[in-house]
């Protein structure tokens, strides 16, 4: 690959070709890496904003539980992970709907 670039530069037309190649690489990265990640983050943010008490969730630490209380002022969600065991989790670390994930695995 580097020999092709060197040959193109030796022929005098390397500047424009190099710019086009860099633009093409950026476009490929955008469509296959950056854009899907942005879409996934948007889905997670929409899920976090629509949380309701009683929803089954998965936290960033991998804990499965049920939302017991949502404190919007402190941005905290109380999640029951076992009978009478409630943990406080930052709302930004509640990532997925556990009931939807369990349905997809079956």
Phi and psi in radians as a Rosetta constraint file:
Dihedral C 1 N 2 CA 2 C 2 CIRCULARHARMONIC -1.181 0.35
Dihedral N 2 CA 2 C 2 N 3 CIRCULARHARMONIC -0.512 0.35
Dihedral C 2 N 3 CA 3 C 3 CIRCULARHARMONIC -1.207 0.35
Dihedral N 3 CA 3 C 3 N 4 CIRCULARHARMONIC -0.596 0.35
Dihedral C 3 N 4 CA 4 C 4 CIRCULARHARMONIC -1.129 0.35
Dihedral N 4 CA 4 C 4 N 5 CIRCULARHARMONIC -0.721 0.35
Dihedral C 4 N 5 CA 5 C 5 CIRCULARHARMONIC -1.136 0.35
Dihedral N 5 CA 5 C 5 N 6 CIRCULARHARMONIC -0.758 0.35
Dihedral C 5 N 6 CA 6 C 6 CIRCULARHARMONIC -1.117 0.35
Dihedral N 6 CA 6 C 6 N 7 CIRCULARHARMONIC -0.687 0.35
Dihedral C 6 N 7 CA 7 C 7 CIRCULARHARMONIC -1.137 0.35
Dihedral N 7 CA 7 C 7 N 8 CIRCULARHARMONIC -0.714 0.35
Dihedral C 7 N 8 CA 8 C 8 CIRCULARHARMONIC -1.150 0.35
Dihedral N 8 CA 8 C 8 N 9 CIRCULARHARMONIC -0.660 0.35
Dihedral C 8 N 9 CA 9 C 9 CIRCULARHARMONIC -1.208 0.35
Dihedral N 9 CA 9 C 9 N 10 CIRCULARHARMONIC -0.621 0.35
Dihedral C 9 N 10 CA 10 C 10 CIRCULARHARMONIC -1.169 0.35
Dihedral N 10 CA 10 C 10 N 11 CIRCULARHARMONIC -0.530 0.35
Dihedral C 10 N 11 CA 11 C 11 CIRCULARHARMONIC -1.411 0.35
Dihedral N 11 CA 11 C 11 N 12 CIRCULARHARMONIC -0.171 0.35
Dihedral C 11 N 12 CA 12 C 12 CIRCULARHARMONIC 1.702 0.35
Dihedral N 12 CA 12 C 12 N 13 CIRCULARHARMONIC -0.164 0.35
Dihedral C 12 N 13 CA 13 C 13 CIRCULARHARMONIC -1.852 0.35
Dihedral N 13 CA 13 C 13 N 14 CIRCULARHARMONIC 0.366 0.35
Dihedral C 13 N 14 CA 14 C 14 CIRCULARHARMONIC -1.309 0.35
Dihedral N 14 CA 14 C 14 N 15 CIRCULARHARMONIC -0.493 0.35
Dihedral C 14 N 15 CA 15 C 15 CIRCULARHARMONIC -1.091 0.35
Dihedral N 15 CA 15 C 15 N 16 CIRCULARHARMONIC -0.869 0.35
Dihedral C 15 N 16 CA 16 C 16 CIRCULARHARMONIC -1.232 0.35
Dihedral N 16 CA 16 C 16 N 17 CIRCULARHARMONIC -0.692 0.35
Dihedral C 16 N 17 CA 17 C 17 CIRCULARHARMONIC -1.104 0.35
Dihedral N 17 CA 17 C 17 N 18 CIRCULARHARMONIC -0.669 0.35
Dihedral C 17 N 18 CA 18 C 18 CIRCULARHARMONIC -1.159 0.35
Dihedral N 18 CA 18 C 18 N 19 CIRCULARHARMONIC -0.705 0.35
Dihedral C 18 N 19 CA 19 C 19 CIRCULARHARMONIC -1.119 0.35
Dihedral N 19 CA 19 C 19 N 20 CIRCULARHARMONIC -0.763 0.35
Dihedral C 19 N 20 CA 20 C 20 CIRCULARHARMONIC -1.102 0.35
Dihedral N 20 CA 20 C 20 N 21 CIRCULARHARMONIC -0.687 0.35
Dihedral C 20 N 21 CA 21 C 21 CIRCULARHARMONIC -1.148 0.35
Dihedral N 21 CA 21 C 21 N 22 CIRCULARHARMONIC -0.699 0.35
Dihedral C 21 N 22 CA 22 C 22 CIRCULARHARMONIC -1.149 0.35
Dihedral N 22 CA 22 C 22 N 23 CIRCULARHARMONIC -0.698 0.35
Dihedral C 22 N 23 CA 23 C 23 CIRCULARHARMONIC -1.122 0.35
Dihedral N 23 CA 23 C 23 N 24 CIRCULARHARMONIC -0.728 0.35
Dihedral C 23 N 24 CA 24 C 24 CIRCULARHARMONIC -1.113 0.35
Dihedral N 24 CA 24 C 24 N 25 CIRCULARHARMONIC -0.731 0.35
Dihedral C 24 N 25 CA 25 C 25 CIRCULARHARMONIC -1.113 0.35
Dihedral N 25 CA 25 C 25 N 26 CIRCULARHARMONIC -0.756 0.35
Dihedral C 25 N 26 CA 26 C 26 CIRCULARHARMONIC -1.098 0.35
Dihedral N 26 CA 26 C 26 N 27 CIRCULARHARMONIC -0.727 0.35
Dihedral C 26 N 27 CA 27 C 27 CIRCULARHARMONIC -1.102 0.35
Dihedral N 27 CA 27 C 27 N 28 CIRCULARHARMONIC -0.729 0.35
Dihedral C 27 N 28 CA 28 C 28 CIRCULARHARMONIC -1.115 0.35
Dihedral N 28 CA 28 C 28 N 29 CIRCULARHARMONIC -0.782 0.35
Dihedral C 28 N 29 CA 29 C 29 CIRCULARHARMONIC -1.077 0.35
Dihedral N 29 CA 29 C 29 N 30 CIRCULARHARMONIC -0.708 0.35
Dihedral C 29 N 30 CA 30 C 30 CIRCULARHARMONIC -1.071 0.35
Dihedral N 30 CA 30 C 30 N 31 CIRCULARHARMONIC -0.858 0.35
Dihedral C 30 N 31 CA 31 C 31 CIRCULARHARMONIC -1.312 0.35
Dihedral N 31 CA 31 C 31 N 32 CIRCULARHARMONIC -0.489 0.35
Dihedral C 31 N 32 CA 32 C 32 CIRCULARHARMONIC -1.803 0.35
Dihedral N 32 CA 32 C 32 N 33 CIRCULARHARMONIC -0.268 0.35
Dihedral C 32 N 33 CA 33 C 33 CIRCULARHARMONIC -2.173 0.35
Dihedral N 33 CA 33 C 33 N 34 CIRCULARHARMONIC -0.974 0.35
Dihedral C 33 N 34 CA 34 C 34 CIRCULARHARMONIC -1.285 0.35
Dihedral N 34 CA 34 C 34 N 35 CIRCULARHARMONIC -0.843 0.35
Dihedral C 34 N 35 CA 35 C 35 CIRCULARHARMONIC -1.096 0.35
Dihedral N 35 CA 35 C 35 N 36 CIRCULARHARMONIC -0.806 0.35
Dihedral C 35 N 36 CA 36 C 36 CIRCULARHARMONIC -1.087 0.35
Dihedral N 36 CA 36 C 36 N 37 CIRCULARHARMONIC -0.622 0.35
Dihedral C 36 N 37 CA 37 C 37 CIRCULARHARMONIC -1.148 0.35
Dihedral N 37 CA 37 C 37 N 38 CIRCULARHARMONIC -0.701 0.35
Dihedral C 37 N 38 CA 38 C 38 CIRCULARHARMONIC -1.127 0.35
Dihedral N 38 CA 38 C 38 N 39 CIRCULARHARMONIC -0.677 0.35
Dihedral C 38 N 39 CA 39 C 39 CIRCULARHARMONIC -1.141 0.35
Dihedral N 39 CA 39 C 39 N 40 CIRCULARHARMONIC -0.718 0.35
Dihedral C 39 N 40 CA 40 C 40 CIRCULARHARMONIC -1.127 0.35
Dihedral N 40 CA 40 C 40 N 41 CIRCULARHARMONIC -0.749 0.35
Dihedral C 40 N 41 CA 41 C 41 CIRCULARHARMONIC -1.098 0.35
Dihedral N 41 CA 41 C 41 N 42 CIRCULARHARMONIC -0.644 0.35
Dihedral C 41 N 42 CA 42 C 42 CIRCULARHARMONIC -1.152 0.35
Dihedral N 42 CA 42 C 42 N 43 CIRCULARHARMONIC -0.703 0.35
Dihedral C 42 N 43 CA 43 C 43 CIRCULARHARMONIC -1.106 0.35
Dihedral N 43 CA 43 C 43 N 44 CIRCULARHARMONIC -0.751 0.35
Dihedral C 43 N 44 CA 44 C 44 CIRCULARHARMONIC -1.104 0.35
Dihedral N 44 CA 44 C 44 N 45 CIRCULARHARMONIC -0.775 0.35
Dihedral C 44 N 45 CA 45 C 45 CIRCULARHARMONIC -1.091 0.35
Dihedral N 45 CA 45 C 45 N 46 CIRCULARHARMONIC -0.728 0.35
Dihedral C 45 N 46 CA 46 C 46 CIRCULARHARMONIC -1.103 0.35
Dihedral N 46 CA 46 C 46 N 47 CIRCULARHARMONIC -0.704 0.35
Dihedral C 46 N 47 CA 47 C 47 CIRCULARHARMONIC -1.105 0.35
Dihedral N 47 CA 47 C 47 N 48 CIRCULARHARMONIC -0.778 0.35
Dihedral C 47 N 48 CA 48 C 48 CIRCULARHARMONIC -1.100 0.35
Dihedral N 48 CA 48 C 48 N 49 CIRCULARHARMONIC -0.654 0.35
Dihedral C 48 N 49 CA 49 C 49 CIRCULARHARMONIC -1.280 0.35
Dihedral N 49 CA 49 C 49 N 50 CIRCULARHARMONIC -0.370 0.35
Dihedral C 49 N 50 CA 50 C 50 CIRCULARHARMONIC -1.805 0.35
Dihedral N 50 CA 50 C 50 N 51 CIRCULARHARMONIC 0.253 0.35
Dihedral C 50 N 51 CA 51 C 51 CIRCULARHARMONIC -1.050 0.35
Dihedral N 51 CA 51 C 51 N 52 CIRCULARHARMONIC 2.464 0.35
Dihedral C 51 N 52 CA 52 C 52 CIRCULARHARMONIC -2.341 0.35
Dihedral N 52 CA 52 C 52 N 53 CIRCULARHARMONIC 2.718 0.35
Dihedral C 52 N 53 CA 53 C 53 CIRCULARHARMONIC -1.086 0.35
Dihedral N 53 CA 53 C 53 N 54 CIRCULARHARMONIC 2.405 0.35
Dihedral C 53 N 54 CA 54 C 54 CIRCULARHARMONIC 1.666 0.35
Dihedral N 54 CA 54 C 54 N 55 CIRCULARHARMONIC -0.148 0.35
Dihedral C 54 N 55 CA 55 C 55 CIRCULARHARMONIC -1.287 0.35
Dihedral N 55 CA 55 C 55 N 56 CIRCULARHARMONIC 2.459 0.35
Dihedral C 55 N 56 CA 56 C 56 CIRCULARHARMONIC -1.566 0.35
Dihedral N 56 CA 56 C 56 N 57 CIRCULARHARMONIC 2.203 0.35
Dihedral C 56 N 57 CA 57 C 57 CIRCULARHARMONIC -2.319 0.35
Dihedral N 57 CA 57 C 57 N 58 CIRCULARHARMONIC 2.910 0.35
Dihedral C 57 N 58 CA 58 C 58 CIRCULARHARMONIC -2.138 0.35
Dihedral N 58 CA 58 C 58 N 59 CIRCULARHARMONIC 2.281 0.35
Dihedral C 58 N 59 CA 59 C 59 CIRCULARHARMONIC -1.581 0.35
Dihedral N 59 CA 59 C 59 N 60 CIRCULARHARMONIC 2.995 0.35
Dihedral C 59 N 60 CA 60 C 60 CIRCULARHARMONIC -1.088 0.35
Dihedral N 60 CA 60 C 60 N 61 CIRCULARHARMONIC -0.449 0.35
Dihedral C 60 N 61 CA 61 C 61 CIRCULARHARMONIC -1.493 0.35
Dihedral N 61 CA 61 C 61 N 62 CIRCULARHARMONIC -0.012 0.35
Dihedral C 61 N 62 CA 62 C 62 CIRCULARHARMONIC 1.586 0.35
Dihedral N 62 CA 62 C 62 N 63 CIRCULARHARMONIC 0.186 0.35
Dihedral C 62 N 63 CA 63 C 63 CIRCULARHARMONIC -1.427 0.35
Dihedral N 63 CA 63 C 63 N 64 CIRCULARHARMONIC 2.298 0.35
Dihedral C 63 N 64 CA 64 C 64 CIRCULARHARMONIC -1.697 0.35
Dihedral N 64 CA 64 C 64 N 65 CIRCULARHARMONIC 2.398 0.35
Dihedral C 64 N 65 CA 65 C 65 CIRCULARHARMONIC -2.957 0.35
Dihedral N 65 CA 65 C 65 N 66 CIRCULARHARMONIC -3.033 0.35
Dihedral C 65 N 66 CA 66 C 66 CIRCULARHARMONIC -2.080 0.35
Dihedral N 66 CA 66 C 66 N 67 CIRCULARHARMONIC 2.327 0.35
Dihedral C 66 N 67 CA 67 C 67 CIRCULARHARMONIC -1.211 0.35
Dihedral N 67 CA 67 C 67 N 68 CIRCULARHARMONIC 2.169 0.35
Dihedral C 67 N 68 CA 68 C 68 CIRCULARHARMONIC -1.773 0.35
Dihedral N 68 CA 68 C 68 N 69 CIRCULARHARMONIC -0.663 0.35
Dihedral C 68 N 69 CA 69 C 69 CIRCULARHARMONIC -2.666 0.35
Dihedral N 69 CA 69 C 69 N 70 CIRCULARHARMONIC 2.535 0.35
Dihedral C 69 N 70 CA 70 C 70 CIRCULARHARMONIC -2.116 0.35
Dihedral N 70 CA 70 C 70 N 71 CIRCULARHARMONIC 2.149 0.35
Dihedral C 70 N 71 CA 71 C 71 CIRCULARHARMONIC -1.887 0.35
Dihedral N 71 CA 71 C 71 N 72 CIRCULARHARMONIC 1.708 0.35
Dihedral C 71 N 72 CA 72 C 72 CIRCULARHARMONIC -1.238 0.35
Dihedral N 72 CA 72 C 72 N 73 CIRCULARHARMONIC -0.504 0.35
Dihedral C 72 N 73 CA 73 C 73 CIRCULARHARMONIC -1.140 0.35
Dihedral N 73 CA 73 C 73 N 74 CIRCULARHARMONIC -0.732 0.35
Dihedral C 73 N 74 CA 74 C 74 CIRCULARHARMONIC -1.704 0.35
Dihedral N 74 CA 74 C 74 N 75 CIRCULARHARMONIC -0.023 0.35
Dihedral C 74 N 75 CA 75 C 75 CIRCULARHARMONIC 1.038 0.35
Dihedral N 75 CA 75 C 75 N 76 CIRCULARHARMONIC 0.758 0.35
Dihedral C 75 N 76 CA 76 C 76 CIRCULARHARMONIC -2.141 0.35
Dihedral N 76 CA 76 C 76 N 77 CIRCULARHARMONIC 2.499 0.35
Dihedral C 76 N 77 CA 77 C 77 CIRCULARHARMONIC -2.104 0.35
Dihedral N 77 CA 77 C 77 N 78 CIRCULARHARMONIC 2.311 0.35
Dihedral C 77 N 78 CA 78 C 78 CIRCULARHARMONIC -1.674 0.35
Dihedral N 78 CA 78 C 78 N 79 CIRCULARHARMONIC 2.138 0.35
Dihedral C 78 N 79 CA 79 C 79 CIRCULARHARMONIC -2.057 0.35
Dihedral N 79 CA 79 C 79 N 80 CIRCULARHARMONIC 2.228 0.35
Dihedral C 79 N 80 CA 80 C 80 CIRCULARHARMONIC -1.542 0.35
Dihedral N 80 CA 80 C 80 N 81 CIRCULARHARMONIC 2.037 0.35
Dihedral C 80 N 81 CA 81 C 81 CIRCULARHARMONIC -1.741 0.35
Dihedral N 81 CA 81 C 81 N 82 CIRCULARHARMONIC -0.324 0.35
Dihedral C 81 N 82 CA 82 C 82 CIRCULARHARMONIC -2.650 0.35
Dihedral N 82 CA 82 C 82 N 83 CIRCULARHARMONIC 3.026 0.35
Dihedral C 82 N 83 CA 83 C 83 CIRCULARHARMONIC -1.026 0.35
Dihedral N 83 CA 83 C 83 N 84 CIRCULARHARMONIC 2.063 0.35
Dihedral C 83 N 84 CA 84 C 84 CIRCULARHARMONIC 1.066 0.35
Dihedral N 84 CA 84 C 84 N 85 CIRCULARHARMONIC 0.416 0.35
Dihedral C 84 N 85 CA 85 C 85 CIRCULARHARMONIC -2.038 0.35
Dihedral N 85 CA 85 C 85 N 86 CIRCULARHARMONIC 1.866 0.35
Dihedral C 85 N 86 CA 86 C 86 CIRCULARHARMONIC -2.024 0.35
Dihedral N 86 CA 86 C 86 N 87 CIRCULARHARMONIC 2.261 0.35
Dihedral C 86 N 87 CA 87 C 87 CIRCULARHARMONIC -2.002 0.35
Dihedral N 87 CA 87 C 87 N 88 CIRCULARHARMONIC 2.575 0.35
Dihedral C 87 N 88 CA 88 C 88 CIRCULARHARMONIC -1.666 0.35
Dihedral N 88 CA 88 C 88 N 89 CIRCULARHARMONIC 2.248 0.35
Dihedral C 88 N 89 CA 89 C 89 CIRCULARHARMONIC -2.265 0.35
Dihedral N 89 CA 89 C 89 N 90 CIRCULARHARMONIC 2.410 0.35
Dihedral C 89 N 90 CA 90 C 90 CIRCULARHARMONIC -1.072 0.35
Dihedral N 90 CA 90 C 90 N 91 CIRCULARHARMONIC 2.375 0.35
Dihedral C 90 N 91 CA 91 C 91 CIRCULARHARMONIC -1.038 0.35
Dihedral N 91 CA 91 C 91 N 92 CIRCULARHARMONIC -0.481 0.35
Dihedral C 91 N 92 CA 92 C 92 CIRCULARHARMONIC -1.252 0.35
Dihedral N 92 CA 92 C 92 N 93 CIRCULARHARMONIC -0.173 0.35
Dihedral C 92 N 93 CA 93 C 93 CIRCULARHARMONIC -1.841 0.35
Dihedral N 93 CA 93 C 93 N 94 CIRCULARHARMONIC 0.276 0.35
Dihedral C 93 N 94 CA 94 C 94 CIRCULARHARMONIC -1.766 0.35
Dihedral N 94 CA 94 C 94 N 95 CIRCULARHARMONIC 1.931 0.35
Dihedral C 94 N 95 CA 95 C 95 CIRCULARHARMONIC -1.822 0.35
Dihedral N 95 CA 95 C 95 N 96 CIRCULARHARMONIC -0.534 0.35
Dihedral C 95 N 96 CA 96 C 96 CIRCULARHARMONIC -2.540 0.35
Dihedral N 96 CA 96 C 96 N 97 CIRCULARHARMONIC 2.780 0.35
Dihedral C 96 N 97 CA 97 C 97 CIRCULARHARMONIC -1.497 0.35
Dihedral N 97 CA 97 C 97 N 98 CIRCULARHARMONIC 1.968 0.35
Dihedral C 97 N 98 CA 98 C 98 CIRCULARHARMONIC -1.150 0.35
Dihedral N 98 CA 98 C 98 N 99 CIRCULARHARMONIC -0.612 0.35
Dihedral C 98 N 99 CA 99 C 99 CIRCULARHARMONIC -1.164 0.35
Dihedral N 99 CA 99 C 99 N 100 CIRCULARHARMONIC -0.599 0.35
Dihedral C 99 N 100 CA 100 C 100 CIRCULARHARMONIC -1.253 0.35
Dihedral N 100 CA 100 C 100 N 101 CIRCULARHARMONIC -0.627 0.35
Dihedral C 100 N 101 CA 101 C 101 CIRCULARHARMONIC -1.221 0.35
Dihedral N 101 CA 101 C 101 N 102 CIRCULARHARMONIC -0.690 0.35
Dihedral C 101 N 102 CA 102 C 102 CIRCULARHARMONIC -1.202 0.35
Dihedral N 102 CA 102 C 102 N 103 CIRCULARHARMONIC -0.579 0.35
Dihedral C 102 N 103 CA 103 C 103 CIRCULARHARMONIC -1.203 0.35
Dihedral N 103 CA 103 C 103 N 104 CIRCULARHARMONIC -0.559 0.35
Dihedral C 103 N 104 CA 104 C 104 CIRCULARHARMONIC -1.303 0.35
Dihedral N 104 CA 104 C 104 N 105 CIRCULARHARMONIC -0.448 0.35
Dihedral C 104 N 105 CA 105 C 105 CIRCULARHARMONIC -1.406 0.35
Dihedral N 105 CA 105 C 105 N 106 CIRCULARHARMONIC -0.381 0.35
